[in-house]
């Protein structure tokens, strides 16, 4: 008999340093890293997630930094972004290297979910070439920029239409396997097609909020990300994250950039 839950492993696939106003809205425009001095900076991990369905099908959510940032960062990131942030990809921490350490290759991954098209989520997509499918929401794809192609052009990205689901601020998204164990939840506002992930793990629901909020503090204090495509939508999405995180059957709600120690397996 198959389990009726998925297993989730949190992978830290690089680090990022930026002015804190990128994570917690306090300025109208966000300055480059280090411009305001050390006390205004935040250094945070990038998260990817390896999810195993009871049928042994595997999903990766987001891709972290590409290994190219170790050797040719300006070419990979583009000169504007290269100067705007600081970045680090420790040895062994790329998504490809972490899969390899677990005896896996991209061909063992049935699905790669792209929560949204910000660079720190899609830089490493090329490292997952050979995976079965690469999914992004239709609203996110419609607003994709030409500059983002540099990071996703190596893989075949398929936009999916949002469908009614029981969860989320708009109750729209995708039931990935059709069995209620893994949902892609439309939580727009940071970007138009931003997705959070709801995974039914052994002890309850795990909410992967992506960048709906940059840390637990975001939904505890209702602080929007520094960059939003629609502040009203972003607030509605953050309120939903806060409310769901408070449910008795929610074992954890994790931000993509949560800097405090968190469990790595659920």
N, C-alpha and C positions, 0 to 999 in steps of 0.2 A: 504494500500500500504506500502510495506517495505521500510525502508530507504536504500539509496545506499551508505552507509558508515558504518564503524565499530567504536566502542567506545573503547578507550584505557585508562587504568588506570596504572600509574607508582607506583609500590610497592617497597619500600626499605626493602630488606630482609636480613639485616645485614650490618656490616661495616668491613672494611679491612684496615690494615696499613702495608705499605711496603716501601722499598727503592724506591725513585722516578724513578730510572733507570729501574724498571720493567715496568713503564708506558711510559716513554719517553727515547728512546734509547740514552745512553751516555757512557756506559761501555760495554766491551766485556763479562763480567760475572757480574751477579747481586748479590750484597752482601745481607746477612740477614738483616732484619729490625733492625734499631738502631745501626748497626755497624759503620755507617759514621756520626752519630750524628743527632740531631733533625732536623736541617735545611735541611737534605737530605731525610726526610721522608714525605710520603703522607698518609693521612687518607681519605678514600673514601667510599661511599655507594656501596652495591651490589644492582643491580636492577633486579626485575622480572616485568613482564607485564601481566596484565589481559585484555584480548581482548574479546569484545562481538560482535558477528556477528549480523546483523539485524534479522536473523532467531532465535536468542537467543542461538545459539551455542557458547560455550566459549572456549577460548584458553588461556593457560598460557605459557609464554616464560621464560625459565630458572627458577631455584628453590632456589637460594640463599643458606644460611647456613642451615644445619640440626640442629634441637634442641639438638642433641647430643653434639654439641660444647660447650653447657653450662655446661655439667656435666662430659663428658669424651672426652675432645678435643684431647688429644694425641692419644687415640685409634681411634678416628674417622678420624683425619687428617693424621695419621702416623707421626712418630717421626721427620722425616726430615722436612716435611712441617710445623709441629707444631712449630718448633723452627725458621722457616724462616720468618714467618709473625706474625702479631697480628690480632686478630679476635674478633668480638663482635656481639651478637645477642640479642638486647634488648627485654624485655618482650613484647609479643604481636606482634612481627615483623616477625616471621617465615612465610613462605608462607601458611602453614596450618592455623596458627592463623589468618592471614589476610583474608583468605577465610572465615573462621568461623565467623569473625566479620561482614562479608557481607552476612551472612546467607547461605554460600555455603560450600559444602564438595567436596573432589576430584571427587566424582561420578557426580558432576555437570559440570565437565570439560571434554569436548570431546577430546581435543588434548593438549598435552604438547610438546612444541618445545624446543629442546636443541640446542642453538646457536653453541656451541662447547663443548668439554669435559673437559675443565679446571675445577678444583675442586670448585671454587666459583660460578660456573654455575650449577653444578650437585650434590653438597653436599646434598641438601635438596630433591632430587628426591623421596626418600622413603616416604616423607611426603605427596606425591601426589599419593600414591598407591591407585588404584581404579579408576583413570582417564581412559578415553577411549583408547587413543593411545599416545605413546611417540616416537617422530620422531627425527632422527638425519640424517645428510646427509651421503650418502654412502662413499664419500672420507674421512669424519671424522671418520667413523666407521672402515674403513680399517686400519687406523693408531692408533686405540684405544690401550691403554696399559693395561697390566694386573693390574697395580695398580689402574686404574680408575674403575675397576669392583666393588671395595668396595663401591662406591657411586651410582652405577646404577644397581647393581645386583637384588635389590628388585623389580624392575619394568621391564616390557617387552618392551625393546627398539627396534624400527623398523627402520632400515636404508632405506632411499628412494633414488632412482636414480634421478640425476639432469635432468631437462627437460628444453627445450628452454622457456625463458620468455622475456618480452620486456625490462627488467631492469638489471642493474648490470654490473660490469666490463667485465664479460664473457657472459652476457645475459643467465645465467643458474640458475636454482633454482626450485621453485615449486609455482604454483598458488593454494593456499591451498584449497579454496572452488570452484575453477573453474569459479569465477565471477569477477576477477580482483580487489577484495577488500583487499586481504591479500596475499602478496608474501613473500616467503623465498628466499633470494637473496644470491647466492654463492659469498662470498667476501673472498677468501682464502689469505693466507700469514702469518697471525698470527698463524693459524693452517691450515692443508690442506683442511678441509671441513667446515671452518668457515662460519656461516650464519649471515647476517643482515636481518632485517625485514622491509618491506614496507607496511604500513597500510593506506588505504584510509579513512581518518577521515572526519568529517563534513566540515572542512574548507580547506582541501587539503591533501597532502601526509605527513605522519609522518614517518621519517626514524629512526629506532632503529639500530644503527651502531654496537652494541655489543662491541667487542674488536678490530674492525678494526682500531679504534683509542680510546685511553683511556679517552679523553676529547675533547671538541670542539677545544681546542688549537692544538690538534694533526693534524686535517685537515686544520686548518687555517695556521699553520706553517709547515705542512707536516713532522711531527715527527713520525717515526714508533714506534710501541710498542717495549719494551726492548727484548721481545722474539718473534722470527718469525721462521716459518718453511721454508719460502721462501721470502726473502726480496724483490725481484722483484715483486712477486705477491702481497705482502703486500702493496707496493707502488702503484701498479695499483688499488688495492681495495680502498686505502685511497684517491687516486685522484678521483675515482668515488664518494666516499662519499662527498668529497669537492664540486664536480661539482653538485651533486644532491642537496646538502644542499643549494646551491646558486640559485636553481630554484625558480621562483616566486610562484609556487604552492606547495612548500615544507614549511609547517608551522613550522617544527622544525626537527632538527637532534640531536639525543641524544646518548651519549656514555653510556655504561653499568655502568661506574664508574664516571660519571659526578658529581663533588662535589659541583658545584654552585647550588643555588636554581633553580628548574625547575618546570613548571606546572605539576600537578599530574594527570590531566584528559584532554583528547583530544577527 
